[in-house]
């Protein structure tokens, strides 16, 4: 019995984590979150690249790397959509013990709909339609969830609030690239071979311009008018490959990337003028003023030529 | 009636002109197709139009280099450099000839000879097109072909928009020039005379 008590004491004292380092806390965190110090109990390890285990019985300290996938960026968390949360709002209280029990690590995570679904406060986001789209998408596979793309610890509703389309494009595309250009993450979800995005898009001219000016989902999703960002990711063979889907007056981009800004409509006579704030799309950004002027000048020239020709023919006959 | 024959178009000029003519026509056709493209009825499929436009543009650019160097190194350059006096009066005279004199069978106000291959209107338009419009058209086209290399903003508007508007306007000017050029080439002794000159190199005229 005494041996058992000693063993238990050893185990209990072995796994102690040093106190939180409050110098990592910024005053701005307090402005958006009421649980900053409470959260530091988690972030003192999960907000660092390393953590120290202290054996209080023998005074030995062991420093270890934190698994990169389990590291949170404090700044990203406190500026993300869930910035006001306490860790235990979503995670089990069992995580307060260390080492974390297996039951806690296998806990079923919330999905977006668990909090945002069927709630009038979030009705304008149409989370229910997003869920339907996701279920019909090729992403609907085992172990895939909203969090694979939208990290709840850092996600920002960028395209909805951003004035900078280029920045929004980069942010959104990074969500795709996190897995599609990182085979370590990609293979967690599928047994497929690694995809080389540059090679699979070698048919696309000006790749760099396309990749930095439009989001992957412009071509890889089905347009849905009821939600801002389409979530039905299409199989590769159904992706848009026809240039004129975007490079035409009825550019697809106006129903996708520029959906939020469509109201601006025309600008300086340019069709789909809102695109001109950030890019230029051949075919989609015609200028009606120039179109009319050129048509008029061309027409007048033809008339003069025809008139001159007729006069020459008549003159020759005479 | 005797026919006067002057050798005005050396082989390199004729070859240059032939390549230029073919490529410019391709560029106009594919340019219009890209600009007014629709998913349902493309004149030429967009990606094919882009491909043809890019290849033709490279050929025209290279060909333009030959034109400039050729005009520096050979006597052909003098036709663009040597100007008659009283340009404005001469332009007006030539215009009046095309508008009125040609129907009255009046003699050409500026007959072609070995020193003056072009009439004033021709020379003026060729110089504007070849030494002003073409370089700008080529530069703006290269900017659109390599958009990563151009300025992000020009005159406070997107660099791409600026380059494209310049390219479209100049493309239109060149298209208009081609149309007028082809028509004025029918104004020789016979409608096909001047076209024949660009094949055999000889300018023919009844004396």
Interface residues (C-beta under 8 A of the other chain):
Chain A: X203 X205 X206 X208 X209 X242 X243 X244 X245 X247 X248 X249 X250 X276 X278 X279 X280 X282 X283 X285 X286 X287 X290 X294 X297 X298 X301 X302 X305 X308 X309 X311 X312 X315
Chain B: X34 X35 X36 X37 X38 X39 X42 X46 X47 X50 X98 X102 X103 X144 X147 X148 X157 X158 X160 X161 X164 X165 X168 X169 X172 X175 X176 X179 X180 X183
